[in-house]
Amino acid sequence: MDVRAPSHPLRAAMRGRARPGGRRALLGWLYAAPTALFVVALFAVPLLLVLKMAVSRWPLLTGDQGVNAPDNFVKAVNHRFFTDSVVFTVKYTVLATVLLLALGLGLALLVQESSRWNNLLRASFLIPSALGLASASLLFYVLYSPYASPLAPVMERLGLTFLDSPTAALVSTTFLIVWRYAGFYMVLMLVGLQGIPADVYEAARTDGATRWQTFRKVTLPLLRPTLALTTVLCVTGSLLAFEQFYILTKGGPDNSTVTVVQLIYLVAFQGQNDLGVAAALSVIVLVALVLVNALQLRAFRSEES
């Protein structure tokens, strides 16, 4: 005879509910496992390896030769191109960010209203974004060439040079980036603009606000989250610039267009062939990116408050 007290109905119901919940949690972990493995394999493991290389003597051909911290960081900072590459990268980042954000917002305002012609303009502005950066760089390399360019006769007649001086190389490469990415930032800005309620604009018009006042007092404040996102993306991409300068200028003329990422490549695979110093440079760039992005996000949050 079973003398045990019958289980409480509420407890039995809770146990019955716990099992499906546990199964759903297990199913959620299974769904997340591929992404977690992807992050671990392609981000966490390489990051740990770079940190290990940054504090070790690690020539390209012989591999790990033991810990030598902080020699790699001292060599990285004292490299003859380090200061010039940092200054040039910052200069390029400021120029590209200002132009891309201003042009992206201007194009978004231009095609904000949906119409047949505006849809055509949107597609036209967005088409360059479908082209890979390396392919676009090769295209502009031919366009800028004084020998193969279809503009070569005009260039020769007017004495135009696109890559023969530091200023010309910077402007020409920035023009390529603006042409390539303006449509992408236009789309991001357009999404932000379309998220602003129409009632807000109607209220501003009712109060007698001019277009400039509406833009400054209504559009820009409500567009601040989008501006924060686009600024972070643009600054990060500009600080990590590599393909366009490697293909167009090779760091020239006279090493005047060497970016920080180019310097990492040069130290790792050309000249020194020192993966340890290159890893130390990579860690410096990573720390700088984290600090810059944190400062940007904090600035936008303080403006919102």
BAKEMI-155603 format. One record per residue (C-alpha): residue in one letter; x, y, z; residue number from 1; chain. Coordinates in steps of 0.001 Angstrom, whole numbers, padded with zeros to 6 digits, always signed. Example, Ala and Ser with C-alpha at 12.3 -4.5 7.8 and 13.67 -1.06 7.14 Angstrom:
@aa a; east +012300; north -004500; up +007800; i 1; ch A $
@aa s; east +013670; north -001060; up +007140; i 2; ch A $
This chain:
@aa m; east +000000; north +000000; up +000000; i 1; ch A $
@aa d; east +001387; north +003387; up -001027; i 2; ch A $
@aa v; east +001283; north +005732; up +001967; i 3; ch A $
@aa r; east +003022; north +008686; up +000238; i 4; ch A $
@aa a; east +001012; north +011875; up +000120; i 5; ch A $
@aa p; east -000262; north +012829; up -003317; i 6; ch A $
@aa s; east +001736; north +015527; up -004994; i 7; ch A $
@aa h; east +000317; north +019005; up -004969; i 8; ch A $
@aa p; east -001467; north +019872; up -008240; i 9; ch A $
@aa l; east +000363; north +023226; up -008507; i 10; ch A $
@aa r; east +003781; north +021573; up -008184; i 11; ch A $
@aa a; east +002884; north +018985; up -010776; i 12; ch A $
@aa a; east +001788; north +021721; up -013160; i 13; ch A $
@aa m; east +005020; north +023648; up -012589; i 14; ch A $
@aa r; east +007092; north +020524; up -013274; i 15; ch A $
@aa g; east +005112; north +019960; up -016440; i 16; ch A $
@aa r; east +005821; north +023479; up -017566; i 17; ch A $
@aa a; east +009517; north +023319; up -016694; i 18; ch A $
@aa r; east +010245; north +020561; up -019129; i 19; ch A $
@aa p; east +009095; north +022433; up -022289; i 20; ch A $
@aa g; east +010928; north +025532; up -021054; i 21; ch A $
@aa g; east +014133; north +023558; up -020654; i 22; ch A $
@aa r; east +013696; north +022130; up -024117; i 23; ch A $
@aa r; east +013183; north +025616; up -025545; i 24; ch A $
@aa a; east +016339; north +026829; up -023768; i 25; ch A $
@aa l; east +018298; north +023885; up -025165; i 26; ch A $
@aa l; east +016887; north +024577; up -028612; i 27; ch A $
@aa g; east +017909; north +028221; up -028292; i 28; ch A $
@aa w; east +021473; north +027215; up -027402; i 29; ch A $
@aa l; east +021542; north +024895; up -030411; i 30; ch A $
@aa y; east +020434; north +027736; up -032681; i 31; ch A $
@aa a; east +023067; north +030047; up -031200; i 32; ch A $
@aa a; east +025871; north +027457; up -031325; i 33; ch A $
@aa p; east +026895; north +028041; up -034999; i 34; ch A $
@aa t; east +027176; north +031780; up -034441; i 35; ch A $
@aa a; east +029077; north +031247; up -031193; i 36; ch A $
@aa l; east +031505; north +028889; up -032928; i 37; ch A $
@aa f; east +031890; north +031409; up -035738; i 38; ch A $
@aa v; east +032737; north +034200; up -033270; i 39; ch A $
@aa v; east +035152; north +032012; up -031313; i 40; ch A $
@aa a; east +036936; north +030656; up -034402; i 41; ch A $
@aa l; east +037164; north +033915; up -036372; i 42; ch A $
@aa f; east +037392; north +036533; up -033615; i 43; ch A $
@aa a; east +038334; north +035202; up -030159; i 44; ch A $
@aa v; east +041038; north +032759; up -031258; i 45; ch A $
@aa p; east +042735; north +035201; up -033706; i 46; ch A $
@aa l; east +042585; north +037948; up -031072; i 47; ch A $
@aa l; east +044292; north +035721; up -028499; i 48; ch A $
@aa l; east +046895; north +034731; up -031078; i 49; ch A $
@aa v; east +047605; north +038376; up -031932; i 50; ch A $
@aa l; east +047983; north +039198; up -028230; i 51; ch A $
@aa k; east +050422; north +036287; up -027879; i 52; ch A $
@aa m; east +052396; north +037411; up -030951; i 53; ch A $
@aa a; east +052467; north +041019; up -029695; i 54; ch A $
@aa v; east +054458; north +040028; up -026598; i 55; ch A $
@aa s; east +056712; north +037490; up -028354; i 56; ch A $
@aa r; east +059632; north +037523; up -030742; i 57; ch A $
@aa w; east +057905; north +036118; up -033816; i 58; ch A $
@aa p; east +059738; north +036371; up -037162; i 59; ch A $
@aa l; east +057701; north +035535; up -040253; i 60; ch A $
@aa l; east +059694; north +032464; up -041292; i 61; ch A $
@aa t; east +060833; north +030979; up -037965; i 62; ch A $
@aa g; east +057761; north +031439; up -035770; i 63; ch A $
@aa d; east +057584; north +031905; up -031999; i 64; ch A $
@aa q; east +060975; north +032597; up -030416; i 65; ch A $
@aa g; east +059783; north +033320; up -026887; i 66; ch A $
@aa v; east +058403; north +036251; up -024919; i 67; ch A $
@aa n; east +060149; north +039606; up -025373; i 68; ch A $
@aa a; east +057569; north +042087; up -023999; i 69; ch A $
@aa p; east +057496; north +045063; up -024311; i 70; ch A $
@aa d; east +060120; north +045193; up -027087; i 71; ch A $
@aa n; east +057582; north +044820; up -029909; i 72; ch A $
@aa f; east +055574; north +047832; up -028739; i 73; ch A $
@aa v; east +058718; north +049938; up -028391; i 74; ch A $
@aa k; east +059793; north +048993; up -031920; i 75; ch A $
@aa a; east +056291; north +049686; up -033242; i 76; ch A $
@aa v; east +056122; north +053181; up -031767; i 77; ch A $
@aa n; east +059686; north +053975; up -032823; i 78; ch A $
@aa h; east +059187; north +052827; up -036400; i 79; ch A $
@aa r; east +060185; north +055542; up -038847; i 80; ch A $
@aa f; east +056752; north +055558; up -040527; i 81; ch A $
@aa f; east +054629; north +055252; up -037356; i 82; ch A $
@aa t; east +054018; north +058947; up -036674; i 83; ch A $
@aa d; east +053547; north +059834; up -040341; i 84; ch A $
@aa s; east +051103; north +056954; up -040869; i 85; ch A $
@aa v; east +049057; north +057953; up -037814; i 86; ch A $
@aa v; east +048903; north +061601; up -038917; i 87; ch A $
@aa f; east +047938; north +060656; up -042466; i 88; ch A $
@aa t; east +045299; north +058145; up -041286; i 89; ch A $
@aa v; east +043706; north +060736; up -039000; i 90; ch A $
@aa k; east +043744; north +063333; up -041780; i 91; ch A $
@aa y; east +042120; north +060916; up -044219; i 92; ch A $
@aa t; east +039569; north +059796; up -041605; i 93; ch A $
@aa v; east +038437; north +063357; up -040871; i 94; ch A $
@aa l; east +038178; north +064245; up -044563; i 95; ch A $
@aa a; east +036329; north +061067; up -045575; i 96; ch A $
@aa t; east +033973; north +061153; up -042578; i 97; ch A $
@aa v; east +032926; north +064768; up -043089; i 98; ch A $
@aa l; east +032348; north +064305; up -046822; i 99; ch A $
@aa l; east +030513; north +060983; up -046547; i 100; ch A $
@aa l; east +028187; north +062062; up -043734; i 101; ch A $
@aa a; east +027395; north +065419; up -045331; i 102; ch A $
@aa l; east +026856; north +063957; up -048800; i 103; ch A $
@aa g; east +024924; north +060962; up -047465; i 104; ch A $
@aa l; east +022567; north +063216; up -045522; i 105; ch A $
@aa g; east +022206; north +065609; up -048461; i 106; ch A $
@aa l; east +021333; north +062800; up -050871; i 107; ch A $
@aa a; east +018878; north +061319; up -048363; i 108; ch A $
@aa l; east +017110; north +064656; up -048016; i 109; ch A $
@aa l; east +017064; north +064977; up -051807; i 110; ch A $
@aa v; east +015332; north +061620; up -052378; i 111; ch A $
@aa q; east +013355; north +061506; up -049140; i 112; ch A $
@aa e; east +009977; north +061777; up -050861; i 113; ch A $
@aa s; east +009000; north +058664; up -052785; i 114; ch A $
@aa s; east +008393; north +059308; up -056478; i 115; ch A $
@aa r; east +009338; north +057834; up -059830; i 116; ch A $
@aa w; east +012326; north +060132; up -060335; i 117; ch A $
@aa n; east +013459; north +059856; up -056733; i 118; ch A $
@aa n; east +013399; north +056053; up -056943; i 119; ch A $
@aa l; east +015575; north +056288; up -060052; i 120; ch A $
@aa l; east +017973; north +058619; up -058238; i 121; ch A $
@aa r; east +018129; north +056283; up -055239; i 122; ch A $
@aa a; east +019085; north +053365; up -057463; i 123; ch A $
@aa s; east +021655; north +055474; up -059313; i 124; ch A $
@aa f; east +023309; north +056634; up -056092; i 125; ch A $
@aa l; east +023317; north +053108; up -054652; i 126; ch A $
@aa i; east +024781; north +051288; up -057686; i 127; ch A $
@aa p; east +028463; north +052069; up -056846; i 128; ch A $
@aa s; east +027969; north +050397; up -053451; i 129; ch A $
@aa a; east +027435; north +047076; up -055218; i 130; ch A $
@aa l; east +030991; north +047190; up -056548; i 131; ch A $
@aa g; east +033725; north +045721; up -054377; i 132; ch A $
@aa l; east +036272; north +048148; up -052990; i 133; ch A $
@aa a; east +039200; north +046371; up -054649; i 134; ch A $
@aa s; east +037388; north +046359; up -057993; i 135; ch A $
@aa a; east +036495; north +050038; up -057610; i 136; ch A $
@aa s; east +040119; north +050833; up -056753; i 137; ch A $
@aa l; east +041339; north +049043; up -059881; i 138; ch A $
@aa l; east +038748; north +050901; up -061942; i 139; ch A $
@aa f; east +039921; north +054269; up -060631; i 140; ch A $
@aa y; east +043558; north +053240; up -060990; i 141; ch A $
@aa v; east +042955; north +052909; up -064735; i 142; ch A $
@aa l; east +040903; north +056107; up -064756; i 143; ch A $
@aa y; east +043725; north +058030; up -063060; i 144; ch A $
@aa s; east +046457; north +056513; up -065253; i 145; ch A $
@aa p; east +048080; north +059004; up -067659; i 146; ch A $
@aa y; east +048538; north +056175; up -070171; i 147; ch A $
@aa a; east +045445; north +053913; up -070054; i 148; ch A $
@aa s; east +042794; north +056388; up -068933; i 149; ch A $
@aa p; east +040156; north +057522; up -071440; i 150; ch A $
@aa l; east +040840; north +060984; up -070012; i 151; ch A $
@aa a; east +044568; north +060732; up -070778; i 152; ch A $
@aa p; east +044508; north +063279; up -073666; i 153; ch A $
@aa v; east +042634; north +065789; up -071537; i 154; ch A $
@aa m; east +044952; north +065145; up -068583; i 155; ch A $
@aa e; east +048025; north +065652; up -070741; i 156; ch A $
@aa r; east +046626; north +068824; up -072291; i 157; ch A $
@aa l; east +045678; north +070352; up -068939; i 158; ch A $
@aa g; east +048661; north +068991; up -067037; i 159; ch A $
@aa l; east +046451; north +067124; up -064550; i 160; ch A $
@aa t; east +047956; north +064528; up -062231; i 161; ch A $
@aa f; east +045909; north +062497; up -059807; i 162; ch A $
@aa l; east +048484; north +060404; up -057912; i 163; ch A $
@aa d; east +051831; north +062177; up -058388; i 164; ch A $
@aa s; east +051730; north +064377; up -055274; i 165; ch A $
@aa p; east +050686; north +063715; up -051654; i 166; ch A $
@aa t; east +047733; north +066116; up -051804; i 167; ch A $
@aa a; east +046556; north +064844; up -055191; i 168; ch A $
@aa a; east +046819; north +061230; up -054029; i 169; ch A $
@aa l; east +044809; north +061960; up -050870; i 170; ch A $
@aa v; east +042088; north +063875; up -052744; i 171; ch A $
@aa s; east +041889; north +061291; up -055531; i 172; ch A $
@aa t; east +041586; north +058381; up -053118; i 173; ch A $
@aa t; east +039005; north +060225; up -051021; i 174; ch A $
@aa f; east +036980; north +060888; up -054183; i 175; ch A $
@aa l; east +036982; north +057141; up -054885; i 176; ch A $
@aa i; east +035725; north +056377; up -051362; i 177; ch A $
@aa v; east +033019; north +059049; up -051531; i 178; ch A $
@aa w; east +031851; north +057736; up -054916; i 179; ch A $
@aa r; east +031837; north +054169; up -053598; i 180; ch A $
@aa y; east +030124; north +054683; up -050227; i 181; ch A $
@aa a; east +027922; north +057785; up -050583; i 182; ch A $
@aa g; east +024928; north +055692; up -051671; i 183; ch A $
@aa f; east +025363; north +053326; up -048723; i 184; ch A $
@aa y; east +025312; north +056172; up -046205; i 185; ch A $
@aa m; east +022398; north +057719; up -048101; i 186; ch A $
@aa v; east +020374; north +054567; up -047420; i 187; ch A $
@aa l; east +021236; north +054636; up -043705; i 188; ch A $
@aa m; east +020282; north +058302; up -043457; i 189; ch A $
@aa l; east +017106; north +057660; up -045437; i 190; ch A $
@aa v; east +016023; north +054974; up -042989; i 191; ch A $
@aa g; east +016555; north +057406; up -040132; i 192; ch A $
@aa l; east +014623; north +060167; up -041884; i 193; ch A $
@aa q; east +011692; north +057888; up -042637; i 194; ch A $
@aa g; east +011547; north +056949; up -038969; i 195; ch A $
@aa i; east +010723; north +060542; up -037986; i 196; ch A $
@aa p; east +006921; north +060944; up -037557; i 197; ch A $
@aa a; east +005230; north +063233; up -040062; i 198; ch A $
@aa d; east +003222; north +064804; up -037207; i 199; ch A $
@aa v; east +006397; north +066416; up -035896; i 200; ch A $
@aa y; east +006974; north +068233; up -039188; i 201; ch A $
@aa e; east +003319; north +069288; up -039346; i 202; ch A $
@aa a; east +003574; north +070734; up -035839; i 203; ch A $
@aa a; east +006737; north +072627; up -036808; i 204; ch A $
@aa r; east +005040; north +074080; up -039899; i 205; ch A $
@aa t; east +002028; north +075048; up -037807; i 206; ch A $
@aa d; east +004322; north +076923; up -035425; i 207; ch A $
@aa g; east +005770; north +078843; up -038381; i 208; ch A $
@aa a; east +009226; north +077223; up -038413; i 209; ch A $
@aa t; east +011317; north +077749; up -041531; i 210; ch A $
@aa r; east +012973; north +074869; up -043395; i 211; ch A $
@aa w; east +016321; north +075600; up -041796; i 212; ch A $
@aa q; east +014785; north +075800; up -038315; i 213; ch A $
@aa t; east +012930; north +072544; up -038911; i 214; ch A $
@aa f; east +016116; north +070861; up -040073; i 215; ch A $
@aa r; east +018179; north +072174; up -037160; i 216; ch A $
@aa k; east +015613; north +071818; up -034370; i 217; ch A $
@aa v; east +013649; north +068764; up -035520; i 218; ch A $
@aa t; east +015464; north +066652; up -038098; i 219; ch A $
@aa l; east +018973; north +066648; up -036640; i 220; ch A $
@aa p; east +017962; north +065888; up -033013; i 221; ch A $
@aa l; east +015680; north +063033; up -034067; i 222; ch A $
@aa l; east +018323; north +061750; up -036494; i 223; ch A $
@aa r; east +021008; north +061563; up -033810; i 224; ch A $
@aa p; east +020914; north +057730; up -033368; i 225; ch A $
@aa t; east +021412; north +057309; up -037115; i 226; ch A $
@aa l; east +024212; north +059877; up -037092; i 227; ch A $
@aa a; east +025890; north +057979; up -034251; i 228; ch A $
@aa l; east +025742; north +054714; up -036200; i 229; ch A $
@aa t; east +026994; north +056219; up -039450; i 230; ch A $
@aa t; east +029787; north +058111; up -037712; i 231; ch A $
@aa v; east +031043; north +054981; up -035983; i 232; ch A $
@aa l; east +030936; north +053001; up -039230; i 233; ch A $
@aa c; east +032655; north +055735; up -041225; i 234; ch A $
@aa v; east +035399; north +056425; up -038681; i 235; ch A $
@aa t; east +036094; north +052720; up -038187; i 236; ch A $
@aa g; east +036270; north +052046; up -041916; i 237; ch A $
@aa s; east +038519; north +055049; up -042522; i 238; ch A $
@aa l; east +040932; north +054181; up -039731; i 239; ch A $
@aa l; east +041245; north +050678; up -041186; i 240; ch A $
@aa a; east +041782; north +051891; up -044769; i 241; ch A $
@aa f; east +044023; north +049595; up -046769; i 242; ch A $
@aa e; east +042834; north +048379; up -050196; i 243; ch A $
@aa q; east +042325; north +051748; up -051848; i 244; ch A $
@aa f; east +045744; north +053088; up -050915; i 245; ch A $
@aa y; east +047519; north +049789; up -051561; i 246; ch A $
@aa i; east +046091; north +049581; up -055087; i 247; ch A $
@aa l; east +046138; north +053259; up -056050; i 248; ch A $
@aa t; east +049283; north +054642; up -054464; i 249; ch A $
@aa k; east +051260; north +051765; up -052880; i 250; ch A $
@aa g; east +051936; north +054243; up -050090; i 251; ch A $
@aa g; east +053506; north +056792; up -052449; i 252; ch A $
@aa p; east +054591; north +059224; up -053475; i 253; ch A $
@aa d; east +057544; north +059150; up -051068; i 254; ch A $
@aa n; east +055606; north +057083; up -048500; i 255; ch A $
@aa s; east +053244; north +060003; up -047955; i 256; ch A $
@aa t; east +050046; north +057919; up -048131; i 257; ch A $
@aa v; east +050982; north +055027; up -045846; i 258; ch A $
@aa t; east +048083; north +054267; up -043516; i 259; ch A $
@aa v; east +048423; north +052461; up -040185; i 260; ch A $
@aa v; east +047041; north +049206; up -041633; i 261; ch A $
@aa q; east +049448; north +049495; up -044560; i 262; ch A $
@aa l; east +052266; north +049885; up -042064; i 263; ch A $
@aa i; east +051157; north +046667; up -040352; i 264; ch A $
@aa y; east +051273; north +044880; up -043700; i 265; ch A $
@aa l; east +054689; north +046316; up -044555; i 266; ch A $
@aa v; east +056177; north +045312; up -041207; i 267; ch A $
@aa a; east +054693; north +041810; up -041371; i 268; ch A $
@aa f; east +055345; north +040828; up -044981; i 269; ch A $
@aa q; east +057777; north +043319; up -046481; i 270; ch A $
@aa g; east +061051; north +044646; up -045167; i 271; ch A $
@aa q; east +061203; north +043482; up -041547; i 272; ch A $
@aa n; east +059056; north +040339; up -041887; i 273; ch A $
@aa d; east +058339; north +040648; up -038161; i 274; ch A $
@aa l; east +054928; north +039364; up -037111; i 275; ch A $
@aa g; east +055555; north +040327; up -033491; i 276; ch A $
@aa v; east +055949; north +044044; up -034237; i 277; ch A $
@aa a; east +053025; north +043879; up -036684; i 278; ch A $
@aa a; east +050874; north +042287; up -033971; i 279; ch A $
@aa a; east +051885; north +045042; up -031543; i 280; ch A $
@aa l; east +050788; north +047633; up -034110; i 281; ch A $
@aa s; east +047501; north +045748; up -034513; i 282; ch A $
@aa v; east +046885; north +045851; up -030764; i 283; ch A $
@aa i; east +047581; north +049602; up -030733; i 284; ch A $
@aa v; east +045083; north +050097; up -033573; i 285; ch A $
@aa l; east +042487; north +047952; up -031781; i 286; ch A $
@aa v; east +042815; north +049936; up -028553; i 287; ch A $
@aa a; east +042588; north +053211; up -030494; i 288; ch A $
@aa l; east +039437; north +052018; up -032288; i 289; ch A $
@aa v; east +037751; north +051023; up -029032; i 290; ch A $
@aa l; east +038590; north +054362; up -027413; i 291; ch A $
@aa v; east +037500; north +056428; up -030423; i 292; ch A $
@aa n; east +034191; north +054580; up -030778; i 293; ch A $
@aa a; east +033525; north +054801; up -027031; i 294; ch A $
@aa l; east +034135; north +058549; up -027098; i 295; ch A $
@aa q; east +031842; north +058970; up -030112; i 296; ch A $
@aa l; east +029000; north +057024; up -028532; i 297; ch A $
@aa r; east +029423; north +058877; up -025252; i 298; ch A $
@aa a; east +029342; north +062218; up -027074; i 299; ch A $
@aa f; east +026102; north +061343; up -028855; i 300; ch A $
@aa r; east +024526; north +060095; up -025625; i 301; ch A $
@aa s; east +025467; north +063295; up -023795; i 302; ch A $
@aa e; east +023896; north +065353; up -026596; i 303; ch A $
@aa e; east +020686; north +063318; up -026341; i 304; ch A $
@aa s; east +020522; north +063870; up -022581; i 305; ch A $
